[in-house]
Amino acid sequence: MSARAQTLLWLAQRASAAVLALCVIVHLATMVYAVRGGLSAAEILSRTRGSYGWFAFYALFVAAVAVHAPIGLRSVIHETLGWRGAPVNAGMLAIGMALALWGLRAVLAVFA
């Protein structure tokens, strides 16, 4: 893999980590606020239904996971098993796409 491609993966990993950190903080703070306010899971879900803001937030969360996890897993596989090349890259692309699809399915279930 070229140095440029490695650099872009490094940047994507760091950028997605920053987005994930922000999303985790917002998610946890919102959940703590809602639960301490006495809301049940059903009441929380009723408030997220049809909310485009929460849809966008959680879609961004899913996108960050779908980028971050496969890049990190690719590095772990390379460092521990020594595997590299097109098959590993294709596998990580498939994992990223699966994470994106499963995550968006969950987001749609909370939204719809």
N, C-alpha and C positions, 0 to 999 in steps of 0.2 A: 504494500500500500504506500502511496506517495506521501511525502512529508506534508503536502497541502491537505490531503484527505485526513491524515492523522491530526493535524491542527484543527480542522473543522470538527472532527469528532470530539476533540478535547474541549473546544468552545461550546459545542452543543451539550456536552456533559455538564459543564460548569453553569451554563445558562439555565438548563433544566433543573439543576440542583437549587439554584436561587429561586426559581418559580415554585418548586416543590416546597421549599422552606416557608415561603410566604403563604402558600395554600394550606399547609399543615397548621400553621399558626392561626390563620383565619378560621379554618374548620374547627379546630379544637376550642378556640375562644367562643365561637358561635354555639357549639354544643354545650359547653359549660354554662354559658349565659342562658341558653334555652332550658336546660335541665334545672338549673338553680331557680329559674323563673317559674318552675312548676309545670312545664310543658311535657306531655307524654310524646312517645315516638309518633303516634297517630296524629297528634296536633302539629308536631314539627313537619311531618309529611304533608299535612293539609296546607301548610303555609308555603311549602316549596312547589306544590302543584301549580303549573302554569306560570311560574316565575322565570322570566327570561334572564334575569340577573343571576339567579342561582344556577340556571342551566349553563350560562356562559362560564361562570366560575368553575363549576365542576367539570365542564368540558375542557377548560384550560388545565385543570388538575390532571385529568386523564391524559391529555396530550403530553404534559411534562413527564408523567410516569412512562408513557409509551416511548419517549425519546431516551430518558435517563436510564431505565433498567436494562435495556438491551446493550447499550454502550458499555455499561459497567460489567455486565455479564460477559460480554465479548472480551474485555480486558482480563477478567478472572480466568476465563477458559484459556486464553493465550498464555497467561503467566503460570497457571498450575498444570495444564495439560500440554502446552506447547502447540496447540492447534491454531492454525491461521489460514487465511486464504478465503476463496470464494465460498466454499461450503459453510464455513463458520459465519461469514457475513450474511449469507442467505438465511441461515438459521436464525440469526439475530434479527434480521428484517421480519421474518415470520413471527417471532416472539413479539416484536414491537407492534406488528399489525394485530396480533391476537389480543394483546393488552388493550390496544385502542378500541377494538370492537367490543370486547367484554366490558370495558369501562364505559363506553358510550351507551351500551345496552343498559347498564345500571343507571346512568344519568337520565336516560329517557324514561326509565321506570319511575324515578323520583319526580320527574317533570310532568309526565302525562297522567 
